[in-house]
Amino acid sequence: MSSANTLVGSDPDVIRGRIDRLAPGAEQSLVATDALIAKVAAGEFASSVYRYRSSLTCVPNLLAKGNDKEVKRLATKIVSGANQVIEVLEGLAELHPVAKATVTIFKALIKLELDRRDNNEQIAVICHSMTSLMYVLKYLAPIIDIDDGLNAALEEELTNIASNMQEFGNFSNVYYKYKNSIFRVCRSAEYKDRLSGFQVSFTEQKGNLQQLISYRVAIETHDTAGQIAVVAANVEKIISKLGESTPKEEQAAKFIQQKGGPDAVLYDDALLAGVAKILGEKLNGSMKTALRDDLDALLSANLNQFILKVDGAKWQIEEAVERSTSTILRRLDAGPHELIEDEDVKVVWKAINDHFEIKFRKHFQDNGVAHPDSWTLPFLSKVMYHPAIGDAIDEDGSGFVSVHECNHFIKQRPPNWSLPQWFAFWAAVWFDNNIVYYNKVVDIVDDIRTAAEKAKAKNKDGIAYYLVVLDFLQPIILDSLDSGIAENAQDDCDLQEFTRVQTEYMDLEQGQVRQRLEEADYYLEDENMLVHATKSTRIELSIMCLLTLVLEHHKGTIIRAQKEVIEEDKLVDMGDSLATVFLAFNNRMADLIRGWKQQRLTVALQVQCFAGGIYSGWYEESQKTDNALDRLLKFCNNEDDDEEEEESAETPDKMSELVDRVAALETRLGNIEHMLQILTGGNPSKPTVGGNNARSKSRRNDVPEEDPEEEHEVAHQEFDENEGEYQQEEEEPEDRDEDQDYE
């Protein structure tokens, strides 16, 4: 979601001009998304996986998986259509306070949806309905600076819209939270009703908003009533496919109907297990509870988590806006300094080696006592510490520092800390903190494993899940901390001051992170919740503090599991929270690597040096074919060995079918050659039934064997989208030498 065009002025005429420039692109995006939805509704993408499955005897699983990815890609594209609309709304919101709150929550909801690894087409089309509604605010531009009776009515309508969007956002969060197919199948009727309700309400609110604005200004919309009706019908068609998107889901839905419907199945453990078996999913106690809970109860229980996620998304959007309006400094030691807010910093980057030394010496000359920050000089005067300070400021690891990054770094300084203390902290104290946290985490993990052995039998399944995820802590994070973190340890500083700064920061950091974790009940559902907990997108800066607090909380739960029964979903949530941290750690490293590659830098060297090499161990592990992250994703997505064995068992059948097709193709080629010989007056050989074996034998002696991969390509079928069926590709006969022996 780009914020590069975010407004820096508030002149209504400037706003109108900007909206006029951006509106055509936004309308084109809306129209294109309408067309994309029409294609999905027509089944050109979503249903082709099973519409043509009878024709795909060679590679059915591969095509099914590829089609599923295509559907998710299209769902993401549908949601992304909101980006250009957001650019139109951003300036409007700056000048229209009534609209600002509604635009803010809309932007947050779109960001949350786009941040997901996989988007669902049913949720995506409702996002588009919401986007189409929000675009109506564009028509406020001509009257944006007029204060009349419209504002009161507009405020009421926008408040209702914001409330409706929040309800939809909370529903979406619950939908994705219970991501197993069994939820979509068993709750399909409820889900469809809710989604249809949001579609209708967003469409009605769009009409109300248009009517309200039309009282003051004429509106020429880009869509007619007929077009709106067509889009609504397409959306409903896509919603109706919920819970029946795959052959397995179709089979499960039929099973449920045969057994008396959802209510009869949900409260029968045997029938519910039958549904799970059809879908190839594992059913545990927490899933049964969630399936049987009232949907409104699930939504109510999830609301606090959702609000925190929205807050985290809003914070990231604000940070992105601030970054986009900053001026880039050329280098740490050169460039314009006028926009930096701290006077010391303006001077420091010009002469970091001697600025504070001169300042401290003058303080001693004037007062006869040492400057209270003089203990920081060993860190500030030695060049070896400067890269560590630079890494703390340089958020994207580019080697360039923006004004935003510099000012943001200064604002993060603890209360009553001087700038030299803050520099010294990042030069060496932060590394030492990581060592302290590392040792604590290792001890806590040992305690957790010991306590888990004595847990009550009824807690064993949930704890087993948690321990599997916990096993990934070592290769993904802890191994990385073994490299480089102790290299910044120093011998020539005031140890008392060093320890004071270390203790103060750890107490402050733990207090802030603990408070936010408690607000979230220590459940880190996704990276947005992680951002809420740390108030940073730079997970490397606070990951060890976060892990210490999270694991300490988990330890308490595992100890309680020795004496009482813990809800299984609580234990599963604990494992999922750790998985969120691991994925965020990996994603942050991936972002840094992308930037380094774009700058043509040596990635291995950058990883080894950035933030003391905190990513180095994981970078080495991630280069392996079957690395820890791959295994974690497979485990969390229920992609177990049984599924792999099932696919392997199908391989001989696929190969047999492929051989039959190749043999059939050989027969056709033999016939073609026979006819060519007749036409050219040659001495034709009689085509062989079941394949031109004579031709194969004679050529095998003087022509190299064909590559099996090439042979596979010959047998491959081309899909003709216009004809809606698979066509056998005709081979053009090769030009032959007249003397070539075909016997």
Secondary structure, 3 states (H helix, E strand, C coil): CCCCCCCCCCCHHHHHHHHHHHHHHHHHHHHHHHHHHHHHHCCCCCCHHHHCHHHCCCCHHHHHHHHHHHHHHHHHHHHHCHHHHHHHHHHHHHHCHHHHHHHHHHHHHHHHHHCCCCCCHHHHHHHHHHHHHHHHHHHHHHHCCCCCCHHHHHHHHHHHHHHHHHHHHHHHHHHHHCCCHHHHHHCHHHHHHHHHHHHHHHHHHHHHHHHHHHCCCCCCCCCCHHHHHHHHHHHHHHHHCCCCCCHHHHHHHHHHHHCCCHHHHHCCHHHHHHHHHHHCCCCCHHHHHHHHCCHHHHHHHHHHHHHHHHHHHHHHHHHHHHHHCCCECCECCECCCCCCCCHHHHHHCCCCCCHHHHHHHHHHHHHCCCCCCHHHHHHHCCHHHHHHHHHHHCCCCCCCCEHHHHHHHHHCCCCCCCHHHHHHHHHHHHHHHHHHHHHHHHHHHHHHHHHHHCCCHHHHHHHHHHHHHHCCHHHHHHHHHCCCCCCCCCCCCCHHHHHHHHHHHHHHHHHHHHHHHHHCCCCCCCHHHHHHHHCCCCHHHHHHHHHHHHHHHHHHHHHHCCCCCCCHHHHHHHHHHHHHHHHHHHHHHHHHHHHHHHCCCCHHHHHHHHHHHCCHHHHHHHCCCCCHHHHHHHHHCCCCHHHHHHHHHHHHHHHHHHHHHHHHHHHHHHHHHHHHHHHCCCCCCCCCCCCCHHHHHHHHCCCCCCCHHHHHHHHCCEEECCCCEEECCCCCCCCCCCCCCCC
